[in-house]
Each structure stands twice: as C-alpha cells, then as structure tokens.
Amino acid sequence: MIEIANIQKGVAEGHFLLLAKAISWIENKEVGSDILLQQLQPEKVPVIGFTGPPGAGKSTLVAAMIEQWVAAGKKVAVLSVDPSSPFHKGAILGDRIRMKEWYTHPQVFIRSLATRGHLGGLMSGIIELSTLLQSVGFDIVLIETVGVGQSEIEIAHLADTTVVVLVPEAGDEVQMMKSGLMEIASIFVVNKSDRPDAASFAHHIQQMILESHHGAFVPPVISTIATQQVGIQELANAVMEKLALPISSQQKKQMLMSKMYQLIAAEKMRQIDAVKMEAQLETAFAQPHFNIFDFAKQYY
C-alpha cells in the first residue's frame, strides 16, 4: 500500500518516483487505489488549465510559465494530456520535447497522460490525479489539454483558471469554438504574436469578449511569444490576479457537481464487461430490426 505521507516526503525532497508509481496505480485502477483516493486531504492548490487548438504552442507556453513559478520558489506539477498513440495506446509524449529542461528539476513534476480513447480533451481519471497532486505538497497544478475543439470545455469544470491559447491564424477555430470558448476562458493568449496580423487578431478576440461577457470580470487578451519569453510575466500576473478573485458558492457547487457526475459515470462504465458486451452486440445487431435502446437498457 502506497502511503500519502511517503509521497509527501518524496515531493518535499524533490524525489518523485513514489508519486509516479501512485499515479500509475490510480490510472490502472489497481486494488487499493480507491482507498488511497479516499484518504486524500487536498489543499487549496490552484489548478490552471491550458487549452486551445493544436499547434498553438501550449507546451512551450507552459514551459515558460514553469520558469516563472520556479524562479518564485514554487513547486509545480504538470499533467499533459496527449492523444493516445494508435499503436500502443500510450501518450505520444510531445511535451517531453518541449518541456525537456524541466523533467529532472527538483521543483517540477511532469506527467504525460494518454486520453485512452476518451472523447474529450481530458482523460477520465484526471480528477483523481489532480486531487492527488493537490494533496502532496505542490503549490501549483497545471493541466494541458489535447486540442480537440468543443470538448475542451470540460477543463472549465476542473480548473480554477482556464487559459485559452490561440495563434493569429486560428480564425476558423475561433469561429467553430466561439460559444464554448467565450464561456470557459479566464484569459486569452495570442501566442506567436510576432506573426502577421497578430494585433488585428487580438483586437478581434477583444471584440468577441465585449459582445459576449456581461459580468464584472472581463477576460484579458495577452499577446505572447513563448519561445522568446515575451509577455510571459504579464500572463503570470494575469493568472494570479484571476486566482485572487473570490469564487461564489454556486460556482464551487457547480464544479463539484460536474466532478461528481464524471466520477460516477466512470465508475459505472468500469463495471461493464466490454468484451462480453461486444460479443452480445455482435449477435444482437445481426437480428432484424435491431434496437440499440432496448439493447443498452440491460446495462443500466
């Protein structure tokens, strides 16, 4: 049995082997992992989500933000959710290239996670893993999501602050994700802002915000060049300012309810024997007038 106190000791000393083992244990739903989760006592550690379309430079931006927080003496944990490899079903690990300088740093823990076929931008076990990281001594937890459009909205139910990363050429993506992005974003970042039309694109985003936001808080739009550290301090300040704002009890309840639904749904799905269901389905849909609703009912 992996003990929380031993993980905390390792994190305090900059040794993350036991933490990595605990994450694998939870991911694989090993016997006893549920007991470990029930013993967690998470601190009020901020969870910051980074999301946006593929190619926006999220990993490079996260690496730049890590540098800011490490310089301030913070311990930072990163969960980077990668698309599953079509061959071995594991994470493709693109972040290991862009964040390689931080993998052995004693103040930084980075873990790549495969989506494992989950249709959203986040894997189904992300709630468990982020709560574990909030419980073992980190000061900040970052989650970088797969860029898969509308489904990225689920990060808003997990993160205290959601940073939406875009690039000047992302006009089509913005139109496709417009309604969702306007609802979930705490901060907009126009990365690679040295490219043509970056200023007009940032202005376009600001106009969209003004048209859709009616509350007291208006998400800022920050231009960055992550590879050159341009705008990174401004972004770090904006994140901290957003985190300092109070969260209403209603918002907190909505976040917790969303997590509850996901946890219950995941547990219900784990109780289904997928191999048996597939075999039964193969027989059932060969029959005339197969009815999927009637077939599905036996599983719930």
C-alpha positions, 0 to 999 in steps of 0.5 A, a space after each residue: 500500500 502506497 502511503 500519502 505521507 511517503 509521497 509527501 516526503 518524496 515531493 518535499 525532497 524533490 524525489 518523485 518516483 513514489 508519486 509516479 508509481 501512485 499515479 500509475 496505480 490510480 490510472 490502472 485502477 489497481 486494488 487499493 487505489 480507491 482507498 488511497 483516493 479516499 484518504 486524500 486531504 487536498 489543499 487549496 492548490 490552484 489548478 490552471 488549465 491550458 487549452 486551445 487548438 493544436 499547434 498553438 504552442 501550449 507546451 512551450 507556453 507552459 514551459 515558460 510559465 514553469 520558469 516563472 513559478 520556479 524562479 518564485 520558489 514554487 513547486 509545480 506539477 504538470 499533467 499533459 494530456 496527449 492523444 493516445 498513440 494508435 499503436 500502443 495506446 500510450 501518450 505520444 509524449 510531445 511535451 517531453 520535447 518541449 518541456 525537456 529542461 524541466 523533467 529532472 528539476 527538483 521543483 517540477 513534476 511532469 506527467 504525460 497522460 494518454 486520453 485512452 480513447 476518451 472523447 474529450 480533451 481530458 482523460 477520465 481519471 484526471 480528477 483523481 490525479 489532480 486531487 492527488 497532486 493537490 494533496 502532496 505538497 505542490 503549490 501549483 497544478 497545471 493541466 494541458 489539454 489535447 486540442 480537440 475543439 468543443 470538448 475542451 470545455 470540460 477543463 472549465 469544470 476542473 480548473 480554477 483558471 482556464 487559459 485559452 491559447 490561440 495563434 493569429 491564424 486560428 480564425 476558423 477555430 475561433 469561429 467553430 469554438 466561439 460559444 464554448 470558448 467565450 464561456 470557459 476562458 479566464 484569459 486569452 493568449 495570442 501566442 506567436 504574436 510576432 506573426 502577421 496580423 497578430 494585433 488585428 487578431 487580438 483586437 478581434 478576440 477583444 471584440 468577441 469578449 465585449 459582445 459576449 461577457 456581461 459580468 464584472 470580470 472581463 477576460 484579458 487578451 495577452 499577446 505572447 511569444 513563448 519561445 522568446 519569453 515575451 509577455 510571459 510575466 504579464 500572463 503570470 500576473 494575469 493568472 494570479 490576479 484571476 486566482 485572487 478573485 473570490 469564487 461564489 458558492 454556486 460556482 464551487 457547487 457547480 464544479 463539484 457537481 460536474 466532478 461528481 457526475 464524471 466520477 460516477 459515470 466512470 465508475 459505472 462504465 468500469 463495471 461493464 464487461 466490454 468484451 462480453 458486451 461486444 460479443 452480445 452486440 455482435 449477435 444482437 445487431 445481426 437480428 432484424 430490426 435491431 434496437 440499440 435502446 432496448 439493447 443498452 437498457 440491460 446495462 443500466 
